[in-house]
Amino acid sequence: MKDLRDIIGKKDYFVLTSNGECHFEMSGFDPEKMDEIEGNWLTMQCRAACHDTLYPVLEKAEDMHKAEKDGLVPGDLTPKCPKCGSPMDIHMMGAADRYVSDDGDQRLGAFLEKYHGKRLVILELGIGWRNQLIKGPLMRLTAAEPKASYITINLGEVYITENIKNKSYGIDGKIADVLREIKKAM
């Protein structure tokens, strides 16, 4: 992640990720320039869906960890919705009955609008051909944007559709190794 951050430098960027572990944010990427499309483990939402506000998890989790005895946490530390008192769920698609969408898709839309028709590098890291949640839209974006270049790095599985091969680069390798080499070459 640090090598990727260094490669990007002061260039504008936007991160679209299906990983919910907050690695990008913890590595210094601006959360306002990200869309964690399936949520993340560091926010929670009301289980009863009385409203769409997301709340931080970390402080509550630390409090529960400190109070844990023999694998049990006091019930009064269980996170409750500040509006209706219902339990809170982790903000991850599939972890809640109703997933609360944040404004990441709007931020992505604004970024793409800003760079429409301009040079755009689409860097895809570690996404196999089966993951069409991210890969499909990125390849369609590459096809639609005349000045877009598509770079995919994935160990053992580099997939690029025929319609964008002339403006794409596929690198078969470990992401960390490839990024380290790119950083060295800069």
C-alpha positions in Angstrom: 0.0 0.0 0.0 2.8 2.4 0.8 4.4 1.8 -2.6 1.1 2.4 -4.3 0.7 5.6 -2.3 4.2 6.7 -3.3 3.5 5.9 -7.0 0.4 8.0 -7.0 2.2 10.9 -5.3 0.3 14.1 -5.7 -1.8 12.9 -8.7 -5.5 12.9 -8.3 -7.0 9.4 -7.7 -10.1 7.5 -6.7 -10.1 4.1 -5.1 -12.9 1.7 -5.8 -12.6 -1.4 -3.6 -14.7 -4.4 -2.6 -12.4 -5.0 0.4 -13.9 -3.9 3.7 -10.7 -4.0 5.8 -9.9 -0.3 5.4 -6.4 -1.0 4.2 -6.4 2.0 1.9 -7.5 4.4 4.5 -5.0 3.0 7.1 -2.3 3.5 4.4 -3.0 7.2 4.1 -5.5 7.2 1.2 -8.2 9.9 1.6 -11.5 8.3 2.6 -13.3 11.0 0.6 -11.5 9.6 -2.5 -12.8 6.1 -2.0 -15.8 3.9 -2.5 -15.8 0.7 -0.4 -18.7 -0.7 -2.4 -19.5 -3.5 0.0 -19.0 -1.4 3.2 -16.3 -1.8 5.8 -15.6 -3.3 9.2 -15.0 0.1 10.9 -18.5 1.5 10.6 -21.9 0.3 11.8 -25.5 1.0 11.0 -28.9 0.7 12.7 -30.2 -2.9 12.4 -33.8 -1.6 12.3 -32.9 0.8 9.5 -34.5 3.8 11.2 -32.0 6.1 9.5 -29.0 5.9 7.1 -26.3 7.4 9.3 -23.1 5.3 9.7 -21.2 5.3 13.0 -17.6 4.4 13.9 -16.9 1.0 15.4 -13.4 1.2 16.7 -14.0 2.9 20.0 -16.9 0.7 20.8 -14.9 -2.4 19.9 -12.0 -1.3 22.1 -14.4 -0.7 25.0 -15.9 -4.2 24.5 -12.5 -5.8 24.3 -11.4 -4.1 27.6 -14.5 -5.3 29.4 -14.5 -8.9 28.0 -14.3 -11.6 30.6 -14.3 -15.3 29.7 -15.5 -14.5 26.2 -18.4 -12.5 27.4 -19.0 -8.7 27.0 -21.4 -6.9 29.3 -24.8 -6.3 27.5 -24.7 -2.6 28.2 -21.7 -2.3 25.9 -23.5 -3.8 22.9 -23.8 -0.9 20.4 -27.3 0.5 20.2 -28.8 2.9 17.7 -28.7 6.4 19.2 -32.1 7.2 17.6 -34.3 4.1 18.2 -32.2 1.9 20.6 -32.1 -1.1 18.2 -28.8 -3.1 18.0 -26.2 -2.0 15.5 -24.9 -4.1 12.6 -21.5 -3.9 11.0 -21.7 -1.9 7.8 -20.9 -4.7 5.4 -23.1 -6.0 2.6 -24.5 -9.3 3.8 -23.9 -8.5 7.4 -27.0 -6.4 7.8 -30.6 -7.0 6.7 -30.6 -3.7 4.9 -27.3 -2.3 3.6 -27.0 1.4 4.1 -25.3 3.0 1.1 -22.9 5.8 1.7 -22.1 8.5 -0.8 -19.1 6.8 -2.3 -20.9 6.2 -5.6 -21.6 9.9 -5.9 -17.9 10.7 -5.2 -16.9 8.3 -7.9 -19.4 9.8 -10.3 -18.0 13.3 -9.6 -14.4 12.0 -10.2 -15.3 10.4 -13.5 -17.2 13.5 -14.6 -14.1 15.6 -13.8 -11.9 13.3 -15.9 -14.3 12.5 -18.8 -12.4 12.8 -22.0 -9.1 13.4 -20.3 -6.2 11.0 -19.7 -7.2 8.4 -17.2 -5.3 5.4 -15.8 -7.4 2.6 -14.5 -5.3 0.4 -12.2 -6.9 -2.8 -11.2 -5.2 -4.8 -8.5 -5.8 -8.5 -7.8 -9.2 -8.9 -9.5 -9.8 -12.2 -11.3 -12.2 -12.4 -14.3 -15.0 -13.9 -12.1 -15.2 -10.7 -10.0 -17.5 -8.7 -12.3 -18.5 -6.3 -9.5 -15.5 -4.2 -10.2 -13.8 -5.7 -13.2 -16.8 -5.4 -15.6 -17.5 -1.7 -14.9 -13.8 -0.8 -15.1 -13.4 -2.5 -18.5 -16.6 -0.8 -19.8 -15.2 2.5 -18.5 -12.0 1.9 -20.3 -13.9 1.1 -23.5 -16.0 4.3 -23.2 -13.2 6.7 -22.4 -11.1 7.4 -25.5 -8.0 8.5 -23.4 -8.2 5.8 -20.7 -5.6 3.2 -20.2 -6.3 0.0 -18.3 -3.6 -1.8 -16.2 -4.4 -5.0 -14.4 -2.0 -6.8 -12.0 -2.9 -10.2 -10.8 -0.9 -13.4 -10.0 -1.8 -16.2 -12.3 -4.9 -14.7 -13.8 -4.7 -11.7 -16.1 -7.9 -11.1 -18.0 -8.6 -8.3 -20.5 -11.5 -8.2 -22.9 -10.7 -8.0 -26.6 -12.3 -4.6 -27.1 -9.8 -2.8 -24.8 -6.6 -4.9 -25.5 -5.1 -2.1 -27.6 -5.1 0.3 -24.6 -4.5 -2.2 -21.8 -1.5 -3.8 -20.0 -1.8 -7.1 -18.1 0.9 -7.9 -15.5 1.1 -11.5 -14.1 2.7 -11.2 -10.7 2.5 -10.5 -7.0 1.0 -7.1 -6.5 3.6 -6.1 -3.9 6.5 -7.1 -6.1 5.1 -5.4 -9.2 4.4 -2.1 -7.3 7.8 -2.2 -5.7 9.4 -2.5 -9.2 7.3 0.3 -10.6 8.3 2.5 -7.7 11.9 1.7 -8.2 11.6 2.5 -12.0 10.1 5.9 -11.3 
